[in-house]
Amino acid sequence: MFKRLTLPQLVFATVLGIAGGVYIYHPIFEQLAKDQKELKEKLQLVQESEKKS
């Protein structure tokens, strides 16, 4: 009834699954990186203004 998958089929399915996950979640990772960059820049501005005060 069920056939066993060969090693190349398993590797292909694994690669396809990982690539699909990266493709789906890529915009989320981009947004997180953008948000972290903006927060870092704001933190630097606050620190620079505190140094001047």
Rosetta silent file (secondary structure, phi, psi, omega in degrees, C-alpha in Angstrom):
SEQUENCE: MFKRLTLPQLVFATVLGIAGGVYIYHPIFEQLAKDQKELKEKLQLVQESEKKS
SCORE:     score description
SCORE:     0.000 S_00000001
   1 L     0.000  -54.942  178.865    0.000    0.000    0.000 S_00000001
   2 L  -104.229  131.038  175.737    2.651    2.547    1.033 S_00000001
   3 L   -92.912  151.141  176.008    5.936    2.702   -0.799 S_00000001
   4 L   -81.968  145.293  178.155    9.056    3.813    0.952 S_00000001
   5 L   -83.040  142.727  176.911   10.638    7.031   -0.225 S_00000001
   6 L   -80.820  165.136 -179.301   14.136    6.880   -1.626 S_00000001
   7 H   -59.155  -45.564  177.976   16.905    9.072   -0.262 S_00000001
   8 H   -60.824  -36.005  177.394   16.853   11.489   -3.220 S_00000001
   9 H   -66.379  -40.549  177.725   13.100   11.925   -2.796 S_00000001
  10 H   -64.841  -42.416  179.010   13.520   12.655    0.908 S_00000001
  11 H   -63.771  -43.766  179.749   16.289   15.168    0.220 S_00000001
  12 H   -62.448  -45.187  179.840   14.192   16.865   -2.466 S_00000001
  13 H   -63.344  -39.421  179.289   11.149   17.059   -0.186 S_00000001
  14 H   -65.597  -47.557  179.455   13.263   18.476    2.645 S_00000001
  15 H   -62.173  -42.699  179.470   14.885   21.127    0.438 S_00000001
  16 H   -63.398  -40.086  178.543   11.509   22.029   -1.043 S_00000001
  17 H   -65.858  -43.519  179.559   10.000   22.373    2.437 S_00000001
  18 H   -66.243  -44.044  179.356   12.802   24.581    3.724 S_00000001
  19 H   -62.652  -40.599  178.222   12.729   26.758    0.584 S_00000001
  20 H   -63.742  -40.990  177.890    8.959   27.126    0.887 S_00000001
  21 H   -64.321  -42.199  178.172    9.252   28.171    4.526 S_00000001
  22 H   -64.161  -41.419 -179.409   11.897   30.749    3.732 S_00000001
  23 H   -63.520  -41.865 -177.364    9.779   32.089    0.861 S_00000001
  24 H   -70.667  -43.319 -173.865    6.683   32.399    3.035 S_00000001
  25 H   -92.078   -0.937 -178.834    8.367   33.975    6.068 S_00000001
  26 H   -55.739  -45.629  179.065   10.846   36.210    4.182 S_00000001
  27 H   -61.764  -33.901  179.064    8.663   39.370    4.442 S_00000001
  28 H   -66.640  -44.158  179.171    8.325   38.844    8.197 S_00000001
  29 H   -64.392  -38.364  177.859   12.102   38.563    8.600 S_00000001
  30 H   -62.281  -44.610 -178.960   12.604   41.686    6.459 S_00000001
  31 H   -64.415  -40.855  177.894   10.159   43.662    8.607 S_00000001
  32 H   -62.129  -44.189  179.393   11.855   42.515   11.823 S_00000001
  33 H   -62.886  -41.232  179.583   15.267   43.540   10.503 S_00000001
  34 H   -64.424  -44.251  179.251   13.893   46.922    9.412 S_00000001
  35 H   -62.748  -42.637  179.409   12.264   47.513   12.809 S_00000001
  36 H   -64.106  -38.799  179.053   15.450   46.565   14.669 S_00000001
  37 H   -64.363  -43.698  178.944   17.494   48.911   12.486 S_00000001
  38 H   -63.495  -42.488  178.791   15.093   51.797   13.152 S_00000001
  39 H   -63.610  -39.744  179.027   15.154   51.141   16.906 S_00000001
  40 H   -63.042  -42.395  179.101   18.948   51.028   16.875 S_00000001
  41 H   -65.100  -41.004  178.327   19.103   54.378   15.052 S_00000001
  42 H   -64.426  -39.965  178.880   16.645   55.947   17.513 S_00000001
  43 H   -63.542  -40.537  178.567   18.656   54.617   20.439 S_00000001
  44 H   -64.398  -40.086  177.974   21.831   56.127   19.006 S_00000001
  45 H   -63.561  -40.963  179.722   20.097   59.512   18.589 S_00000001
  46 H   -65.769  -43.021  179.695   18.891   59.422   22.180 S_00000001
  47 H   -64.320  -39.646  179.595   22.354   58.515   23.455 S_00000001
  48 H   -66.646  -38.519  179.519   23.955   61.304   21.415 S_00000001
  49 H   -69.379  -32.433  177.193   21.460   63.861   22.746 S_00000001
  50 H   -70.011  -35.401  178.985   22.153   62.716   26.312 S_00000001
  51 H   -66.439  -36.206 -178.945   25.886   63.119   25.786 S_00000001
  52 H   -73.289  -27.578 -177.800   25.374   66.699   24.573 S_00000001
  53 L   -76.106    0.000    0.000   23.197   67.585   27.581 S_00000001
